[in-house]
Amino acid sequence: MIVLVNRYLFQKKFSGIAIWPFIILKHKRLKEDTVFLNHERIHLRQQIELLVIPFFVWYGIEFLLKLFHYKNSYQAYRNISFEREAYSNEKDLDYLKKRSFWKFANYI
């Protein structure tokens, strides 16, 4: 995992993004936020399991389907299976050690 900081890449609401093998942060102080980094590490694992490009295709399609359903971009984002898994387990710093393969599928 390589952590980079680039504050110009993000909109107001977002503080970071995982694009394998990088975690890109909006602010340097986020390097110390273990819960936030764990959330992004969960996304890195999801990306590896789906061989990166299919992850982003799936993510985009699921976002569009959720947006059509919820008619709200934030609700759509929060209900993407990848995000549901990451938000549900971000505080468990040992989650990735015990996580089973394709665990995000339980959140669809």
Z-matrix of the N, CA and C atoms (Angstrom, degrees):
N
C 1 1.441
C 2 1.524 1 108.70
N 3 1.304 2 115.45 1 129.67
C 4 1.457 3 121.82 2 178.71
C 5 1.520 4 107.40 3 -118.11
N 6 1.321 5 117.36 4 124.60
C 7 1.458 6 121.55 5 -178.08
C 8 1.522 7 109.44 6 -102.67
N 9 1.322 8 116.12 7 125.94
C 10 1.459 9 123.04 8 178.15
C 11 1.523 10 109.43 9 -120.20
N 12 1.320 11 117.53 10 156.30
C 13 1.460 12 121.79 11 177.35
C 14 1.527 13 108.07 12 -121.11
N 15 1.331 14 115.59 13 126.74
C 16 1.463 15 121.70 14 177.58
C 17 1.516 16 108.29 15 -150.42
N 18 1.305 17 118.27 16 98.36
C 19 1.465 18 121.91 17 -175.46
C 20 1.518 19 113.14 18 -75.25
N 21 1.302 20 118.70 19 -12.67
C 22 1.464 21 121.57 20 -177.05
C 23 1.526 22 112.60 21 -85.72
N 24 1.313 23 117.48 22 -12.37
C 25 1.450 24 122.78 23 -174.57
C 26 1.531 25 113.35 24 -81.00
N 27 1.317 26 118.08 25 -15.89
C 28 1.448 27 121.05 26 -166.89
C 29 1.520 28 114.63 27 -113.43
N 30 1.343 29 114.37 28 148.41
C 31 1.452 30 121.05 29 169.64
C 32 1.526 31 107.87 30 -76.77
N 33 1.325 32 116.84 31 175.26
C 34 1.465 33 121.54 32 -178.43
C 35 1.526 34 113.17 33 -55.49
N 36 1.326 35 117.40 34 -45.48
C 37 1.463 36 121.67 35 -170.41
C 38 1.518 37 114.64 36 -74.76
N 39 1.320 38 118.36 37 -20.83
C 40 1.455 39 120.09 38 -173.13
C 41 1.522 40 111.83 39 -106.92
N 42 1.334 41 114.80 40 140.36
C 43 1.462 42 120.74 41 -176.93
C 44 1.513 43 113.56 42 -111.71
N 45 1.323 44 117.20 43 -12.49
C 46 1.447 45 118.99 44 -178.84
C 47 1.513 46 111.74 45 -170.56
N 48 1.315 47 114.20 46 168.45
C 49 1.462 48 121.31 47 178.41
C 50 1.523 49 108.46 48 -151.10
N 51 1.328 50 114.38 49 144.83
C 52 1.457 51 120.76 50 175.29
C 53 1.520 52 107.88 51 -106.09
N 54 1.308 53 116.17 52 122.29
C 55 1.464 54 122.78 53 173.68
C 56 1.523 55 104.94 54 -132.32
N 57 1.307 56 116.27 55 103.34
C 58 1.460 57 121.46 56 -170.24
C 59 1.522 58 111.80 57 -47.92
N 60 1.318 59 117.11 58 129.08
C 61 1.451 60 132.14 59 6.28
C 62 1.535 61 113.24 60 -100.17
N 63 1.307 62 116.91 61 22.59
C 64 1.465 63 121.15 62 -174.16
C 65 1.522 64 112.34 63 -105.40
N 66 1.326 65 114.84 64 149.21
C 67 1.457 66 122.29 65 163.57
C 68 1.523 67 104.42 66 -117.13
N 69 1.312 68 116.32 67 119.50
C 70 1.460 69 121.70 68 -177.95
C 71 1.525 70 107.96 69 -106.64
N 72 1.321 71 116.29 70 123.82
C 73 1.460 72 122.66 71 -175.52
C 74 1.524 73 111.38 72 -109.28
N 75 1.313 74 115.77 73 150.11
C 76 1.458 75 121.45 74 177.47
C 77 1.525 76 111.14 75 -77.10
N 78 1.341 77 116.25 76 -35.87
C 79 1.471 78 121.31 77 -176.82
C 80 1.527 79 110.70 78 -130.86
N 81 1.290 80 116.29 79 141.69
C 82 1.462 81 122.94 80 -179.72
C 83 1.530 82 112.00 81 -58.01
N 84 1.328 83 116.88 82 -34.52
C 85 1.471 84 120.91 83 -177.90
C 86 1.529 85 112.80 84 -61.42
N 87 1.330 86 117.29 85 -22.09
C 88 1.464 87 121.11 86 -179.95
C 89 1.527 88 112.42 87 -68.79
N 90 1.337 89 117.68 88 -15.90
C 91 1.465 90 120.85 89 176.08
C 92 1.525 91 111.36 90 -61.27
N 93 1.331 92 116.29 91 -22.91
C 94 1.463 93 121.69 92 -178.91
C 95 1.524 94 112.73 93 -94.63
N 96 1.318 95 118.54 94 -6.24
C 97 1.465 96 123.17 95 -177.18
C 98 1.530 97 109.05 96 -87.52
N 99 1.332 98 116.54 97 95.82
C 100 1.457 99 120.97 98 -174.17
C 101 1.531 100 112.74 99 -65.09
N 102 1.323 101 117.51 100 -34.34
C 103 1.463 102 120.71 101 179.54
C 104 1.534 103 109.74 102 -67.64
N 105 1.318 104 116.02 103 -45.66
C 106 1.468 105 120.47 104 178.75
C 107 1.526 106 110.91 105 -61.09
N 108 1.316 107 116.60 106 -46.39
C 109 1.466 108 120.37 107 179.18
C 110 1.527 109 111.78 108 -63.83
N 111 1.333 110 117.04 109 -36.44
C 112 1.455 111 119.98 110 177.54
C 113 1.532 112 110.33 111 -64.39
N 114 1.322 113 117.48 112 -40.22
C 115 1.466 114 122.32 113 175.97
C 116 1.531 115 109.89 114 -56.65
N 117 1.312 116 116.28 115 -46.68
C 118 1.465 117 120.53 116 -178.78
C 119 1.527 118 111.70 117 -70.51
N 120 1.324 119 117.60 118 -33.58
C 121 1.473 120 120.68 119 176.39
C 122 1.523 121 110.85 120 -65.46
N 123 1.326 122 117.03 121 -35.35
C 124 1.464 123 120.47 122 176.10
C 125 1.528 124 108.95 123 -60.56
N 126 1.331 125 117.05 124 -41.62
C 127 1.465 126 120.39 125 177.04
C 128 1.530 127 111.61 126 -64.19
N 129 1.318 128 117.44 127 -38.23
C 130 1.472 129 119.34 128 177.15
C 131 1.527 130 110.77 129 -60.94
N 132 1.329 131 117.14 130 -41.83
C 133 1.468 132 120.63 131 178.62
C 134 1.524 133 110.26 132 -64.46
N 135 1.330 134 117.17 133 -42.32
C 136 1.467 135 120.56 134 177.74
C 137 1.529 136 110.40 135 -59.81
N 138 1.320 137 115.79 136 -41.30
C 139 1.463 138 120.60 137 -179.36
C 140 1.523 139 111.39 138 -64.59
N 141 1.314 140 117.05 139 -41.91
C 142 1.462 141 120.99 140 178.50
C 143 1.529 142 110.28 141 -62.59
N 144 1.331 143 116.44 142 -43.47
C 145 1.463 144 120.54 143 -178.90
C 146 1.533 145 112.40 144 -62.41
N 147 1.325 146 116.54 145 -32.24
C 148 1.467 147 120.42 146 -178.94
C 149 1.528 148 112.33 147 -101.41
N 150 1.323 149 117.09 148 10.53
C 151 1.468 150 122.85 149 177.85
C 152 1.539 151 112.39 150 63.08
N 153 1.291 152 116.67 151 38.50
C 154 1.468 153 128.60 152 171.31
C 155 1.531 154 114.04 153 64.13
N 156 1.313 155 119.83 154 -71.43
C 157 1.471 156 121.03 155 -174.77
C 158 1.531 157 111.41 156 -60.30
N 159 1.334 158 119.84 157 -48.26
C 160 1.467 159 118.77 158 177.27
C 161 1.536 160 112.97 159 -58.86
N 162 1.336 161 117.09 160 -31.21
C 163 1.466 162 119.93 161 175.97
C 164 1.524 163 110.11 162 -57.47
N 165 1.321 164 116.98 163 -49.61
C 166 1.464 165 120.12 164 -176.42
C 167 1.531 166 111.99 165 -69.72
N 168 1.324 167 117.13 166 -32.79
C 169 1.468 168 120.25 167 175.41
C 170 1.529 169 109.41 168 -65.40
N 171 1.328 170 115.94 169 -49.25
C 172 1.471 171 121.58 170 179.10
C 173 1.528 172 109.43 171 -59.19
N 174 1.330 173 116.45 172 -46.85
C 175 1.467 174 122.14 173 -179.28
C 176 1.532 175 109.90 174 -56.82
N 177 1.317 176 116.90 175 -47.30
C 178 1.459 177 121.35 176 -178.62
C 179 1.519 178 112.68 177 -64.86
N 180 1.328 179 116.86 178 -44.55
C 181 1.461 180 120.53 179 179.13
C 182 1.524 181 110.72 180 -64.54
N 183 1.333 182 116.38 181 -44.57
C 184 1.463 183 119.66 182 179.58
C 185 1.524 184 110.71 183 -63.33
N 186 1.337 185 117.44 184 -39.49
C 187 1.464 186 120.24 185 177.00
C 188 1.531 187 110.74 186 -60.01
N 189 1.321 188 117.16 187 -45.78
C 190 1.474 189 120.31 188 -179.62
C 191 1.529 190 111.81 189 -63.20
N 192 1.321 191 116.84 190 -40.97
C 193 1.467 192 120.13 191 177.11
C 194 1.525 193 111.66 192 -63.89
N 195 1.330 194 116.08 193 -42.74
C 196 1.473 195 120.38 194 179.01
C 197 1.529 196 110.80 195 -68.32
N 198 1.317 197 117.18 196 -35.69
C 199 1.460 198 120.82 197 177.96
C 200 1.533 199 110.35 198 -64.34
N 201 1.319 200 116.42 199 -42.21
C 202 1.458 201 120.99 200 176.62
C 203 1.526 202 110.29 201 -61.16
N 204 1.337 203 115.93 202 -40.11
C 205 1.467 204 121.42 203 -178.68
C 206 1.537 205 112.22 204 -71.50
N 207 1.327 206 117.16 205 -50.56
C 208 1.468 207 121.79 206 -173.26
C 209 1.526 208 114.03 207 -88.59
N 210 1.321 209 117.09 208 -22.18
C 211 1.474 210 122.05 209 -177.34
C 212 1.533 211 112.17 210 59.16
N 213 1.335 212 115.78 211 28.18
C 214 1.463 213 122.40 212 -178.53
C 215 1.529 214 107.16 213 -149.79
N 216 1.335 215 116.98 214 120.90
C 217 1.471 216 119.80 215 -173.86
C 218 1.527 217 112.84 216 -65.31
N 219 1.339 218 117.92 217 -36.15
C 220 1.463 219 119.04 218 -179.98
C 221 1.529 220 110.75 219 -69.62
N 222 1.316 221 117.48 220 -42.72
C 223 1.461 222 120.25 221 177.34
C 224 1.525 223 110.76 222 -63.62
N 225 1.321 224 116.35 223 -39.67
C 226 1.463 225 120.47 224 178.00
C 227 1.524 226 109.75 225 -60.63
N 228 1.327 227 116.83 226 -48.10
C 229 1.470 228 122.47 227 179.44
C 230 1.525 229 111.31 228 -58.28
N 231 1.333 230 116.79 229 -47.61
C 232 1.471 231 120.88 230 -176.58
C 233 1.527 232 112.85 231 -67.14
N 234 1.330 233 117.43 232 -19.75
C 235 1.457 234 121.04 233 -177.55
C 236 1.524 235 114.31 234 -101.97
N 237 1.316 236 117.68 235 4.78
C 238 1.469 237 120.93 236 172.13
C 239 1.530 238 106.73 237 -65.92
N 240 1.315 239 116.96 238 136.32
C 241 1.473 240 120.45 239 -175.77
C 242 1.524 241 112.50 240 -54.33
N 243 1.326 242 117.94 241 -39.47
C 244 1.469 243 121.17 242 179.87
C 245 1.530 244 111.16 243 -63.62
N 246 1.325 245 116.10 244 -40.43
C 247 1.464 246 120.30 245 179.41
C 248 1.525 247 111.32 246 -72.31
N 249 1.316 248 116.45 247 -37.51
C 250 1.464 249 119.30 248 178.60
C 251 1.522 250 110.66 249 -60.83
N 252 1.329 251 115.94 250 -43.46
C 253 1.465 252 118.94 251 177.61
C 254 1.519 253 110.89 252 -64.01
N 255 1.315 254 117.10 253 -46.68
C 256 1.466 255 120.52 254 -176.89
C 257 1.527 256 111.86 255 -64.34
N 258 1.324 257 117.46 256 -45.80
C 259 1.468 258 119.63 257 179.42
C 260 1.523 259 111.74 258 -66.82
N 261 1.321 260 117.98 259 -36.46
C 262 1.470 261 121.17 260 -179.23
C 263 1.521 262 112.77 261 -67.70
N 264 1.330 263 117.12 262 -25.66
C 265 1.468 264 120.22 263 -172.48
C 266 1.523 265 114.63 264 -121.62
N 267 1.310 266 118.33 265 5.19
C 268 1.463 267 120.41 266 -175.17
C 269 1.527 268 113.79 267 -62.88
N 270 1.327 269 118.10 268 -27.80
C 271 1.472 270 120.57 269 -178.78
C 272 1.526 271 112.87 270 -82.30
N 273 1.318 272 117.00 271 -14.32
C 274 1.462 273 122.01 272 177.29
C 275 1.527 274 107.85 273 -88.92
N 276 1.310 275 115.77 274 96.26
C 277 1.460 276 120.83 275 -174.55
C 278 1.532 277 113.30 276 -69.58
N 279 1.323 278 117.42 277 -10.59
C 280 1.468 279 121.88 278 175.85
C 281 1.526 280 111.93 279 -101.66
N 282 1.313 281 116.87 280 4.92
C 283 1.471 282 121.32 281 -174.99
C 284 1.525 283 112.79 282 -55.12
N 285 1.299 284 117.85 283 -45.53
C 286 1.467 285 120.28 284 -176.15
C 287 1.528 286 112.70 285 -66.96
N 288 1.325 287 117.28 286 -22.87
C 289 1.468 288 120.66 287 178.33
C 290 1.527 289 111.02 288 -71.58
N 291 1.322 290 117.15 289 -30.15
C 292 1.468 291 120.58 290 -175.84
C 293 1.523 292 113.31 291 -111.58
N 294 1.310 293 117.97 292 -1.95
C 295 1.466 294 123.24 293 -176.36
C 296 1.521 295 110.25 294 -68.19
N 297 1.329 296 115.32 295 134.28
C 298 1.459 297 119.68 296 177.15
C 299 1.537 298 110.40 297 -85.50
N 300 1.320 299 115.15 298 161.45
C 301 1.456 300 122.97 299 -178.44
C 302 1.531 301 110.52 300 -60.59
N 303 1.329 302 117.08 301 136.36
C 304 1.479 303 125.06 302 179.27
C 305 1.529 304 112.50 303 56.55
N 306 1.296 305 116.97 304 34.63
C 307 1.472 306 122.05 305 -178.53
C 308 1.526 307 111.45 306 -59.44
N 309 1.330 308 117.36 307 -28.67
C 310 1.466 309 121.05 308 179.86
C 311 1.531 310 111.65 309 -56.80
N 312 1.338 311 117.59 310 -25.28
C 313 1.466 312 121.31 311 -178.72
C 314 1.531 313 111.61 312 -63.44
N 315 1.319 314 117.15 313 -22.75
C 316 1.465 315 120.58 314 175.69
C 317 1.526 316 112.05 315 -70.18
N 318 1.311 317 117.74 316 -13.40
C 319 1.474 318 122.24 317 -175.85
C 320 1.531 319 112.62 318 -104.19
N 321 1.315 320 116.83 319 5.86
C 322 1.482 321 119.82 320 -180.00
C 323 1.509 322 109.49 321 -73.13
